[in-house]
Amino acid sequence: MSLKKRKRITKLAEPVKEYPNLTQTQAIDIVISGKRTEGVRDRTIRDYVKMWEYFTKWLNENYEVDYVNELSAEEFRNYINYMKYDKRKYAGHKYIDGDKQAIGLAGPNRIECIARKIT
């Protein structure tokens, strides 16, 4: 009796990852409950929520996104670029005049320091 040779499998099918459809509010609630479980301070949690509110406000103004799994790296990159180069500091603040503030996170002094380190 001869043995039958089996065909060699050269490529395995990659499993398809499926993520649940979470709204922006559901997503931040899950993250915050996890951070509370980790013992993160209340001030840090408030800051996380505030930063998420800034992001979702910008997101809703610039994109039509209903669920978090619709986000890609491009949206996050665009938000970071907006914060670094386009957003006026303290815009909308009730006590600080945003029109007198610099645009972006990297002011002229910061850019000069970075340029010195590179050269």
Backbone as CSV, one residue per row, in Angstrom:
resi,resn,N_x,N_y,N_z,CA_x,CA_y,CA_z,C_x,C_y,C_z
1,MET,0.825,-1.169,0.000,0.000,0.000,0.000,0.875,1.240,0.000
2,SER,0.566,2.121,-0.896,1.300,3.381,-0.921,0.482,4.458,-0.213
3,LEU,1.213,5.362,0.386,0.560,6.454,1.095,0.184,7.558,0.119
4,LYS,-0.976,8.122,0.354,-1.407,9.226,-0.494,-0.769,10.507,0.032
5,LYS,-0.235,11.280,-0.879,0.380,12.545,-0.490,-0.697,13.621,-0.350
6,ARG,-0.542,14.375,0.697,-1.477,15.476,0.913,-0.923,16.734,0.265
7,LYS,-1.835,17.572,-0.171,-1.403,18.850,-0.727,-0.952,19.746,0.410
8,ARG,0.124,20.411,0.161,0.676,21.303,1.175,-0.081,22.636,1.168
9,ILE,-0.488,23.079,2.341,-1.166,24.354,2.460,-0.096,25.434,2.601
10,THR,-0.069,26.320,1.631,0.973,27.339,1.650,0.499,28.648,2.268
11,LYS,-0.776,28.884,2.225,-1.272,30.138,2.768,-2.548,29.872,3.558
12,LEU,-2.533,30.300,4.801,-3.717,30.137,5.628,-4.614,31.363,5.470
13,ALA,-5.881,31.133,5.525,-6.828,32.245,5.451,-6.748,33.047,6.745
14,GLU,-6.619,34.348,6.599,-6.554,35.204,7.780,-7.964,35.454,8.291
15,PRO,-8.132,35.339,9.585,-9.474,35.584,10.123,-9.857,37.052,9.965
16,VAL,-11.086,37.277,9.665,-11.588,38.635,9.502,-12.013,39.152,10.870
17,LYS,-11.440,40.280,11.250,-11.797,40.870,12.538,-13.067,41.688,12.368
18,GLU,-14.013,41.413,13.204,-15.234,42.191,13.182,-15.360,42.921,14.508
19,TYR,-15.575,44.197,14.414,-15.696,45.020,15.600,-17.167,45.407,15.782
20,PRO,-17.587,45.557,17.011,-18.975,45.961,17.227,-19.184,47.414,16.801
21,ASN,-20.380,47.708,16.377,-20.719,49.087,16.025,-20.993,49.868,17.297
22,LEU,-20.007,50.650,17.703,-20.139,51.466,18.906,-20.277,52.925,18.503
23,THR,-21.209,53.617,19.140,-21.288,55.058,18.925,-20.132,55.714,19.678
24,GLN,-19.941,56.995,19.425,-18.862,57.714,20.099,-19.069,57.728,21.611
25,THR,-20.310,57.868,22.034,-20.607,57.890,23.471,-20.357,56.523,24.098
26,GLN,-20.760,55.461,23.429,-20.529,54.117,23.956,-19.033,53.824,24.070
27,ALA,-18.271,54.270,23.084,-16.831,54.010,23.086,-16.143,54.702,24.257
28,ILE,-16.461,55.975,24.485,-15.802,56.682,25.593,-16.255,56.107,26.926
29,ASP,-17.495,55.651,27.022,-17.964,55.031,28.270,-17.184,53.764,28.588
30,ILE,-16.887,52.965,27.571,-16.106,51.738,27.782,-14.690,52.079,28.229
31,VAL,-14.084,53.057,27.568,-12.722,53.451,27.923,-12.666,54.005,29.343
32,ILE,-13.608,54.857,29.677,-13.618,55.473,31.007,-13.848,54.431,32.091
33,SER,-14.751,53.477,31.861,-14.969,52.438,32.879,-13.715,51.589,33.057
34,GLY,-12.991,51.336,31.974,-11.727,50.602,32.083,-10.677,51.383,32.853
35,LYS,-10.600,52.685,32.601,-9.630,53.525,33.307,-9.971,53.639,34.791
36,ARG,-11.257,53.707,35.108,-11.653,53.739,36.527,-11.246,52.444,37.219
37,THR,-11.415,51.328,36.512,-11.018,50.038,37.067,-9.513,49.992,37.312
38,GLU,-8.738,50.630,36.429,-7.285,50.680,36.594,-6.860,51.587,37.742
39,GLY,-7.776,52.419,38.230,-7.454,53.305,39.343,-6.919,54.654,38.916
40,VAL,-7.247,55.075,37.703,-6.799,56.376,37.219,-7.520,57.474,38.001
41,ARG,-6.831,58.554,38.270,-7.398,59.650,39.059,-8.563,60.312,38.331
42,ASP,-9.456,60.912,39.120,-10.634,61.569,38.564,-10.277,62.718,37.633
43,ARG,-9.243,63.468,37.957,-8.824,64.589,37.113,-8.385,64.083,35.737
44,THR,-7.668,62.972,35.709,-7.222,62.395,34.446,-8.420,61.946,33.624
45,ILE,-9.385,61.340,34.277,-10.588,60.888,33.576,-11.351,62.082,33.008
46,ARG,-11.469,63.159,33.787,-12.140,64.363,33.279,-11.405,64.907,32.059
47,ASP,-10.066,64.867,32.097,-9.285,65.332,30.950,-9.506,64.444,29.729
48,TYR,-9.571,63.123,29.935,-9.861,62.215,28.823,-11.197,62.553,28.189
49,VAL,-12.203,62.767,29.017,-13.543,63.082,28.508,-13.518,64.409,27.750
50,LYS,-12.828,65.404,28.281,-12.753,66.717,27.639,-12.045,66.616,26.281
51,MET,-10.925,65.891,26.238,-10.207,65.725,24.971,-11.061,64.976,23.950
52,TRP,-11.822,63.983,24.415,-12.715,63.235,23.523,-13.802,64.163,22.983
53,GLU,-14.307,65.066,23.828,-15.320,66.022,23.375,-14.754,66.944,22.298
54,TYR,-13.520,67.410,22.481,-12.884,68.242,21.449,-12.775,67.473,20.136
55,PHE,-12.319,66.232,20.231,-12.134,65.416,19.036,-13.467,65.157,18.342
56,THR,-14.496,64.764,19.098,-15.777,64.439,18.472,-16.441,65.685,17.884
57,LYS,-16.251,66.832,18.508,-16.796,68.074,17.944,-16.153,68.344,16.587
58,TRP,-14.829,68.241,16.528,-14.119,68.448,15.260,-14.531,67.393,14.239
59,LEU,-14.659,66.152,14.698,-15.022,65.047,13.813,-16.389,65.270,13.202
60,ASN,-17.353,65.671,14.004,-18.712,65.886,13.506,-18.798,67.087,12.569
61,GLU,-17.916,68.060,12.736,-17.888,69.220,11.842,-17.262,68.883,10.492
62,ASN,-16.359,67.890,10.457,-15.592,67.625,9.239,-15.910,66.304,8.553
63,TYR,-16.504,65.371,9.242,-16.798,64.056,8.677,-18.190,63.615,9.098
64,GLU,-18.726,62.672,8.372,-19.988,62.039,8.765,-19.661,60.647,9.288
65,VAL,-19.472,60.547,10.575,-19.115,59.290,11.213,-20.141,58.986,12.293
66,ASP,-20.797,57.836,12.167,-21.781,57.440,13.168,-21.186,56.493,14.201
67,TYR,-20.298,55.613,13.732,-19.744,54.589,14.610,-18.225,54.695,14.634
68,VAL,-17.654,54.287,15.745,-16.210,54.393,15.939,-15.452,53.499,14.963
69,ASN,-16.018,52.361,14.602,-15.291,51.465,13.691,-15.206,52.014,12.265
70,GLU,-15.866,53.134,11.990,-15.758,53.786,10.687,-14.532,54.694,10.608
71,LEU,-13.884,54.930,11.738,-12.711,55.796,11.770,-11.494,55.066,11.221
72,SER,-10.645,55.820,10.560,-9.385,55.257,10.074,-8.246,56.137,10.583
73,ALA,-7.049,55.740,10.276,-5.875,56.513,10.705,-5.881,57.903,10.074
74,GLU,-6.483,58.035,8.920,-6.508,59.324,8.229,-7.224,60.395,9.060
75,GLU,-8.350,60.037,9.663,-9.079,61.014,10.477,-8.237,61.470,11.668
76,PHE,-7.540,60.532,12.300,-6.701,60.893,13.442,-5.528,61.766,13.008
77,ARG,-4.916,61.448,11.870,-3.814,62.271,11.351,-4.298,63.688,11.040
78,ASN,-5.465,63.780,10.400,-6.007,65.099,10.067,-6.316,65.909,11.316
79,TYR,-6.798,65.249,12.358,-7.082,65.957,13.605,-5.789,66.455,14.253
80,ILE,-4.768,65.623,14.260,-3.476,66.036,14.833,-2.906,67.211,14.048
81,ASN,-2.983,67.148,12.716,-2.498,68.272,11.904,-3.309,69.532,12.164
82,TYR,-4.621,69.381,12.325,-5.464,70.527,12.663,-5.028,71.136,13.994
83,MET,-4.808,70.306,14.986,-4.409,70.809,16.303,-3.025,71.462,16.256
84,LYS,-2.119,70.907,15.465,-0.758,71.424,15.420,-0.626,72.707,14.610
85,TYR,-1.375,72.807,13.512,-1.101,73.887,12.574,-2.267,74.850,12.325
86,ASP,-3.504,74.468,12.612,-4.642,75.297,12.237,-5.449,75.846,13.410
87,LYS,-5.520,75.124,14.500,-6.379,75.526,15.624,-5.749,76.696,16.369
88,ARG,-6.582,77.679,16.625,-6.120,78.817,17.406,-6.232,78.463,18.879
89,LYS,-5.167,78.699,19.629,-5.163,78.403,21.057,-6.255,79.187,21.760
90,TYR,-6.925,78.558,22.681,-7.972,79.145,23.512,-9.153,79.691,22.711
91,ALA,-9.358,79.202,21.496,-10.515,79.634,20.710,-11.785,79.180,21.423
92,GLY,-12.704,80.096,21.622,-13.947,79.780,22.294,-13.888,79.825,23.809
93,HIS,-12.731,80.149,24.370,-12.598,80.239,25.831,-13.335,81.480,26.314
94,LYS,-14.028,81.375,27.449,-14.842,82.511,27.867,-14.051,83.618,28.554
95,TYR,-12.835,83.375,28.994,-12.058,84.411,29.672,-10.824,84.862,28.893
96,ILE,-10.318,84.029,28.013,-9.097,84.348,27.270,-9.470,84.695,25.839
97,ASP,-8.951,85.821,25.347,-9.218,86.256,23.983,-8.408,85.394,23.012
98,GLY,-9.082,84.526,22.293,-8.412,83.615,21.373,-7.802,84.301,20.172
99,ASP,-8.334,85.484,19.811,-7.797,86.191,18.643,-6.377,86.689,18.873
100,LYS,-5.983,86.849,20.123,-4.639,87.330,20.444,-3.648,86.179,20.644
101,GLN,-4.109,84.957,20.486,-3.261,83.795,20.741,-2.663,83.262,19.443
102,ALA,-1.631,82.454,19.599,-0.949,81.859,18.451,-1.812,80.748,17.837
103,ILE,-1.499,80.413,16.609,-2.193,79.325,15.927,-1.351,78.072,16.059
104,GLY,-1.992,76.963,16.379,-1.307,75.679,16.466,-0.593,75.468,17.782
105,LEU,-0.134,74.257,17.968,0.541,73.897,19.207,2.005,74.281,19.211
106,ALA,2.627,74.335,18.037,4.051,74.656,17.950,4.216,76.132,17.642
107,GLY,4.487,76.917,18.673,4.725,78.342,18.482,6.101,78.583,17.896
108,PRO,6.447,79.843,17.609,7.744,80.140,16.993,8.929,79.677,17.830
109,ASN,8.860,79.813,19.148,9.981,79.382,19.982,10.160,77.870,19.913
110,ARG,9.073,77.142,19.910,9.142,75.674,19.847,9.750,75.225,18.521
111,ILE,9.351,75.875,17.451,9.883,75.520,16.124,11.375,75.810,16.061
112,GLU,11.814,76.931,16.640,13.235,77.269,16.649,14.030,76.236,17.440
113,CYS,13.498,75.762,18.575,14.194,74.747,19.371,14.340,73.453,18.590
114,ILE,13.284,73.073,17.897,13.339,71.841,17.096,14.343,71.992,15.972
115,ALA,14.352,73.160,15.320,15.290,73.395,14.221,16.731,73.333,14.709
116,ARG,17.008,73.855,15.910,18.369,73.804,16.458,18.803,72.368,16.710
117,LYS,17.887,71.548,17.183,18.230,70.140,17.476,18.525,69.368,16.196
118,ILE,17.827,69.711,15.118,18.013,68.998,13.853,19.354,69.367,13.221
119,THR,19.722,70.652,13.262,20.953,71.074,12.587,22.160,70.941,13.477
